[in-house]
Amino acid sequence: MKRGGRERAVTIQIGAVLLLAIVFSALALYQVNAVPVQNEAVEISHNERVHDDVQVLRNEIRNAGTSGERRSASVTLGTQYPTRSFLTNPPDPSGTLETTDTRTIAIENATVDDPDDYEGEPANLLGEHDTTTIAYEPGYNEYDAHPTTRLEHGLAFNEFDDAAVALTEQPLIDDDRITVVVVDGELSETSTGAVSVDPVALSGPSDPVSVTGGLTLTIPTDSPSLWNETLRDDLEDAIANVDEDETNGHVTVELNADTYELQVARVGVGSHGGASDEFDVHRSHGQSDGPGENGDPAPYRTLWAETNPDDVVIEEGERDVALEMEADDDGAAVERASVSYAISDPDDVVDEFDRRGTTDADGRNQTTLEFDDDAIPADGSSVSVYVSSGASGDRHDLEVERASDPDPPDPSPVTTFESASVSDLVAGESGQSQEIAFQFDGTLEPGDEVEVDLGDAQSGSVDYHPQGTATVQSGNHESISFDTGGNHAELTYESAGDDAETEIRILLENVDADDGDGTAYDVDFDGPNETAETASFAIRSD
């Protein structure tokens, strides 16, 4: 009979074992079900951020190919999972950024207008040019439906198994301007962290060269259908035809206009070839008595004007910011020079901007940036604006802030009721609804109370049941109470802050009305600041 203590000890041990089993089972379920979902969320968030990185790389390649400026771009290829104390993660995912095979982009069926107007070989801009594209492929553990992010000829897009979605506009064709930046080099980087890519101009950029003829552009691509759709959406009537070749991986664009301005450059990434003068084509600005000797072209500088702002505050209704550039040839203004603009806008705060321009008699031109004030983060954003003309260019950094919301006007005090009303009831019916409404000429402050006295009707042929309810239909209320009993019925509305434009409506339910067709009852309203009003309602036959 002395086994009781031993049995209790065994019971405790069994309980502890069961408790540990429950704990380990819960951890196992969490490991199997919750951890993969959380890790997938980390991967999706990283994939969204890397899209922005690829767009910055796209802009830097384009800037190198239009202004010759060299700036690196950082792309975060992988990510890290959160540390888990009692659970495990798979290895942190890496990603690969690499160039594709060398392909050919062709500019055909056109001739150069007045080739003698240029230094260099303007005919070199036409014909076939070797180029490559760039692709980012993540190695996620959970996010199986991830896209391959591609960068082709300035168009960044996500390629899924059954569709492709553009991330940027295509910059190849813009009205009567064709800008081709061919990419040279081999790049292959795999990492869980960030890598730096340094685009560098190897040849050109050329000055815009006037070409005529039924120009045809053949574009190599991994997504001919996306290019087809993008070109048709962007150019509409400017194209005669787009031929989509999925088998050979290209689209051929036949353009309508007779004359285009063509600019070409070669940009190197990764391990690339050396520089060449193939696309070093510049318009001759001087004559025999010009700034250069024997009519040789004198180089000119392209700069942002010193008067441009560094910081801008965007207010509602005033979203445009104009930036001015100047083309200077040893103190002499360069007139009628073609100008190109590009931006780096990681937060997508710029709706649109002028991409092209021509200098005036003072050698100046402007681009106007239209901002989306709703897209500007609370802590502001940075936008880099690039200008290029001839063989030089410049960059201007803007710090952009959104104007703070104006202070609300001081509330106007309540001095009188604007309106007060009570809906009629039907004689001889039970369980009815009755609406009470009122409005003031000023603002109800938080804590202000409005009392509605229904005692006249309660002492007559109306019965406001204690089980009845009062519901606020409109109004910013803190509380609503309805007190009934005997000949007493009073409704109290406590405001949480209502402006003068708000009509407060309250619905009473479960109201009975006896016979008494045509009988009218007064309802007294008492508000803040000793305001008062009386309304009436009737008992009517239906």
Residue pairs with C-beta under 8 A, 6 or more apart in sequence:
27 86
27 87
30 87
31 87
31 88
35 84
35 87
35 88
35 89
36 142
37 142
38 82
39 81
39 89
39 90
39 141
39 142
40 140
40 142
40 143
42 79
42 80
42 81
42 82
43 79
43 93
43 138
43 140
43 141
43 142
43 143
43 146
44 143
45 79
46 76
46 78
46 79
46 93
46 138
47 138
47 140
47 143
47 146
47 147
49 76
50 75
50 76
50 77
50 95
50 136
50 138
50 149
51 149
51 156
51 158
51 167
52 346
53 73
53 74
53 75
53 76
54 75
54 134
54 136
54 149
54 151
54 156
54 167
55 156
55 167
55 168
55 346
56 73
56 74
56 344
56 346
57 73
57 75
57 134
57 151
57 197
57 199
58 151
58 154
58 156
58 168
59 73
59 342
59 343
59 344
59 386
60 71
60 72
60 73
60 197
60 199
60 344
61 151
61 154
61 181
61 183
61 199
61 267
61 269
62 154
62 171
62 181
62 342
63 69
63 71
63 199
63 342
63 344
63 386
63 388
63 393
63 395
64 70
64 71
64 181
64 199
64 200
64 201
64 265
64 267
65 179
65 181
65 199
65 201
65 204
65 205
65 265
65 266
65 267
66 179
66 181
66 205
66 263
66 265
66 340
66 342
66 386
66 388
66 393
67 205
67 302
67 340
67 342
67 386
67 387
67 388
67 392
67 393
67 394
67 395
68 201
68 204
68 205
68 265
68 388
68 391
68 392
68 393
69 386
69 388
69 393
69 394
69 395
70 198
70 199
70 200
70 201
71 199
71 395
72 196
72 197
72 198
72 199
73 196
73 197
73 199
74 194
74 195
74 196
74 197
75 97
75 136
75 194
75 195
75 197
76 193
76 194
77 94
77 95
77 96
77 97
77 136
77 138
77 189
77 190
77 191
77 192
77 193
77 194
77 195
78 92
78 93
78 94
78 95
78 138
78 139
78 191
78 192
78 193
79 92
79 93
79 192
80 92
80 192
81 89
81 90
81 92
90 141
91 141
92 192
93 138
93 139
93 140
93 141
93 192
94 138
94 139
94 190
94 191
94 192
95 136
95 137
95 138
95 139
95 190
95 191
95 192
96 136
96 137
96 139
96 188
96 189
96 190
97 134
97 135
97 136
97 187
97 188
97 189
97 190
97 195
97 197
98 134
98 135
98 137
98 187
98 188
98 189
99 132
99 133
99 134
99 135
99 183
99 185
99 186
99 187
99 188
99 269
99 270
100 132
100 133
100 134
100 135
100 222
101 132
102 130
102 131
102 132
103 130
103 131
103 132
103 133
103 220
103 249
103 250
104 128
104 129
104 130
104 131
104 218
104 220
105 128
105 129
105 131
105 153
105 180
105 182
105 217
105 218
105 219
105 220
106 127
106 128
106 129
106 216
106 217
106 218
107 125
107 126
107 127
107 129
107 178
107 180
107 215
107 216
107 217
107 262
107 264
108 126
108 127
108 215
108 216
108 217
108 218
109 213
109 214
109 215
109 216
110 126
110 211
110 212
110 213
110 214
110 215
110 216
110 260
110 262
111 126
111 211
111 212
111 213
112 118
112 122
112 123
112 125
112 126
112 209
112 210
112 211
113 209
113 210
113 211
113 212
113 259
114 210
115 122
115 123
117 283
117 284
118 207
118 209
118 281
118 282
118 283
118 284
119 281
119 282
119 283
119 284
119 296
119 297
120 206
120 277
120 279
120 280
120 281
120 282
121 278
121 281
122 206
122 209
122 281
124 264
124 278
124 279
124 281
125 180
125 206
125 209
125 211
125 262
125 263
125 264
125 279
125 281
126 211
126 262
129 180
129 182
129 264
129 266
130 182
130 184
131 153
131 182
131 183
131 184
131 220
132 183
132 184
132 185
132 186
133 150
133 151
133 152
133 153
133 183
133 220
133 221
133 222
134 150
134 151
134 183
134 187
134 269
135 148
135 149
135 150
135 151
135 222
136 148
136 149
136 150
137 148
138 146
140 146
145 160
145 161
147 158
147 159
147 160
147 165
148 158
148 159
149 156
149 157
149 158
149 159
149 167
150 156
150 157
150 158
150 159
150 222
150 223
152 219
152 220
152 221
152 222
152 223
152 227
153 170
153 171
153 172
153 180
153 181
153 219
153 221
154 168
154 170
154 171
154 172
154 179
154 181
155 166
155 168
155 169
155 170
155 171
155 172
155 226
155 227
155 230
156 166
156 167
156 168
157 164
157 165
157 166
157 167
157 168
157 223
157 226
158 164
158 165
158 167
159 222
159 223
164 223
164 225
164 226
165 226
166 226
166 230
169 230
169 234
170 227
170 230
170 231
170 234
171 179
171 342
172 178
172 179
172 180
172 217
172 219
173 217
173 231
173 234
173 235
173 238
173 253
173 255
174 355
174 356
175 238
175 356
176 257
176 259
176 260
176 261
177 208
177 260
177 261
177 263
177 340
177 356
178 215
178 217
178 260
178 261
178 262
178 263
179 263
179 264
179 340
180 262
180 263
180 264
180 265
181 205
181 264
181 265
181 266
181 267
182 264
182 265
182 266
182 267
183 266
183 267
183 268
183 269
184 202
184 266
184 267
184 268
184 269
184 272
184 273
185 268
185 269
185 270
185 271
185 272
185 273
186 270
186 271
186 272
187 197
187 269
187 270
187 271
188 270
189 195
197 269
197 270
198 269
199 267
199 268
199 269
200 267
200 268
200 272
201 265
201 266
201 267
201 268
202 266
202 267
202 268
202 272
202 273
202 274
202 275
202 276
203 265
203 266
203 275
203 276
203 277
203 278
203 279
203 280
204 263
204 264
204 265
204 266
204 278
204 279
204 280
204 281
204 391
205 263
205 264
205 265
205 279
205 388
205 391
206 262
206 263
206 264
206 265
206 279
206 280
206 281
206 282
207 263
207 281
207 282
207 283
207 338
207 390
207 391
208 261
208 262
208 263
208 338
209 261
209 262
209 263
209 281
209 283
210 259
210 260
210 261
210 262
211 259
211 260
211 261
211 262
212 258
212 259
212 260
213 258
214 240
214 254
214 255
215 254
215 255
215 257
215 260
216 252
216 253
216 254
216 255
217 252
217 253
217 255
218 250
218 251
218 252
218 253
219 227
219 250
219 251
219 252
219 253
220 249
220 250
221 227
221 249
221 250
221 251
222 249
224 244
224 245
224 246
224 249
224 250
224 251
225 244
225 246
227 242
227 244
227 251
228 242
228 244
228 251
231 239
231 242
231 251
231 253
232 239
232 242
237 256
238 255
238 256
238 257
239 253
239 254
239 255
239 256
240 254
240 255
240 256
241 253
241 254
242 251
242 252
242 253
242 254
243 251
243 252
243 253
243 254
244 251
245 251
245 252
261 338
263 338
263 340
264 279
265 279
266 276
266 278
266 279
280 391
282 297
282 299
282 390
282 391
283 297
283 390
284 295
284 296
284 297
285 291
285 292
285 297
285 298
285 300
285 329
285 334
286 292
286 295
286 296
286 297
286 298
287 295
288 294
288 295
290 298
291 298
291 329
291 330
291 332
292 298
298 329
298 330
299 329
299 390
299 391
299 392
300 327
300 328
300 329
300 330
300 334
300 337
300 389
300 390
300 392
301 327
301 328
301 329
301 392
302 325
302 326
302 327
302 339
302 387
302 388
302 389
302 390
302 392
302 393
302 394
303 325
303 326
303 328
303 394
304 323
304 324
304 325
304 326
304 385
304 387
304 394
304 395
304 396
305 323
305 324
305 325
305 326
305 364
307 324
308 323
308 324
308 396
309 321
309 398
310 397
310 398
310 399
311 398
311 399
311 400
311 401
312 321
312 398
312 399
312 400
312 401
313 401
313 402
313 403
314 321
314 371
314 373
314 376
314 400
314 401
314 402
314 403
315 373
315 403
316 373
316 403
319 351
319 370
319 371
319 372
319 373
320 368
320 369
320 370
320 371
321 368
321 369
321 371
321 398
322 366
322 367
322 368
322 369
323 366
323 367
323 368
323 369
323 385
323 396
324 364
324 365
324 366
325 339
325 364
325 365
325 366
325 367
325 387
325 389
325 394
326 333
326 359
326 362
326 363
326 364
327 333
327 334
327 337
327 339
327 359
327 363
327 364
327 365
327 389
327 390
328 334
328 363
329 363
332 363
333 359
333 361
333 362
333 363
333 364
334 359
334 363
334 389
334 390
335 359
335 360
335 361
335 363
336 358
336 359
337 358
337 359
337 363
337 389
337 390
338 356
338 357
338 358
338 389
339 356
339 357
339 358
339 359
339 365
339 387
339 388
339 389
340 355
340 356
340 387
340 388
340 389
341 353
341 354
341 355
341 356
341 357
341 367
341 385
341 386
341 387
341 388
342 355
342 385
342 386
342 388
343 350
343 353
343 369
343 383
343 384
343 385
343 386
344 383
344 384
344 386
345 381
345 383
345 384
346 381
346 382
347 375
347 376
347 377
347 381
348 372
348 375
349 371
349 372
349 375
349 376
349 381
349 383
349 400
350 369
350 370
350 371
350 372
350 383
351 370
351 371
351 372
352 369
352 370
353 367
353 368
353 369
353 370
353 385
354 366
354 367
354 368
355 367
357 365
357 366
357 367
358 365
359 365
359 389
367 385
367 387
369 383
369 385
369 398
371 400
373 402
373 403
376 400
376 401
376 402
378 402
380 399
380 400
380 401
380 402
381 399
381 400
382 397
382 398
382 399
382 400
383 397
383 398
383 400
384 395
384 396
384 397
384 398
385 395
385 396
385 397
385 398
386 393
386 394
386 395
387 393
387 394
387 395
387 396
411 442
411 443
411 445
411 499
412 441
412 442
412 443
412 500
413 442
413 443
413 529
414 440
414 441
414 442
414 443
414 444
414 448
414 527
414 528
414 529
414 531
415 441
415 442
415 529
415 531
416 440
416 441
416 531
416 533
417 438
417 439
417 440
417 441
417 525
417 527
417 531
417 532
417 533
418 439
418 440
418 441
418 500
419 437
419 438
419 439
419 503
420 437
420 438
420 439
420 523
420 525
420 533
420 534
420 535
421 435
421 436
421 437
421 438
421 535
422 434
422 435
422 436
422 437
422 523
422 535
422 536
422 537
423 434
423 435
423 436
423 537
424 537
424 538
424 539
424 540
425 432
425 434
425 462
425 511
425 513
425 537
425 538
425 539
425 540
426 432
426 513
426 539
426 540
426 541
426 542
427 461
427 513
427 514
427 515
427 516
427 517
427 539
427 540
427 541
427 542
428 513
428 514
428 515
429 512
429 513
429 542
430 512
430 513
431 509
431 510
431 511
431 512
432 509
432 510
432 511
432 512
432 513
433 507
433 508
433 509
433 511
434 507
434 508
434 511
434 537
435 473
435 505
435 506
435 507
435 508
436 452
436 491
436 505
436 506
436 507
436 508
436 523
437 503
437 504
437 505
437 506
438 450
438 452
438 503
438 504
438 525
438 527
438 533
439 500
439 502
439 503
439 504
440 498
440 500
440 527
440 531
441 500
442 500
443 497
443 498
443 499
443 500
444 450
444 495
444 497
444 498
444 528
445 495
445 497
445 528
446 478
446 495
446 496
446 497
447 478
447 494
447 495
448 494
448 495
448 527
448 528
449 492
449 493
449 494
449 495
449 527
449 528
450 492
450 493
450 495
450 504
450 525
450 526
450 527
450 528
451 490
451 491
451 492
451 493
451 525
451 526
452 490
452 491
452 492
452 493
452 506
452 523
452 524
452 525
453 489
453 490
453 523
453 524
453 525
453 526
454 462
454 464
454 489
454 490
454 491
454 521
454 523
455 487
455 488
455 489
455 490
456 521
456 522
456 523
456 524
457 464
457 489
457 521
457 523
457 537
458 464
458 484
458 486
458 487
458 488
458 489
459 487
460 516
460 519
460 521
461 513
461 514
461 515
461 516
461 519
461 539
462 511
462 512
462 513
462 514
462 521
462 539
463 511
463 512
463 513
463 514
464 482
464 484
464 489
464 508
464 511
465 484
465 510
465 511
465 512
466 484
466 485
467 510
468 482
468 484
468 508
468 509
468 510
468 511
469 482
469 508
469 509
469 510
470 480
470 481
470 482
470 491
470 506
470 507
470 508
470 509
471 480
471 506
471 507
471 509
472 480
472 493
472 504
472 505
472 506
473 505
473 506
473 507
474 502
474 503
474 504
474 505
475 493
475 495
475 498
475 502
475 503
475 504
475 505
475 506
476 495
476 496
476 497
476 498
476 502
477 493
477 494
477 495
477 496
477 504
478 494
478 495
478 496
479 492
479 494
480 491
480 492
480 493
480 494
480 506
481 491
481 492
482 489
482 490
482 491
482 492
482 508
483 489
483 490
483 491
483 492
484 490
491 506
491 508
493 504
493 506
495 504
498 504
513 539
514 539
516 539
517 539
517 540
517 541
518 538
518 539
518 540
519 538
519 539
520 536
520 537
520 538
520 539
521 536
521 537
521 538
521 539
522 534
522 535
522 536
523 534
523 535
523 536
523 537
524 532
524 533
524 534
525 532
525 533
525 534
525 535
526 532
527 533
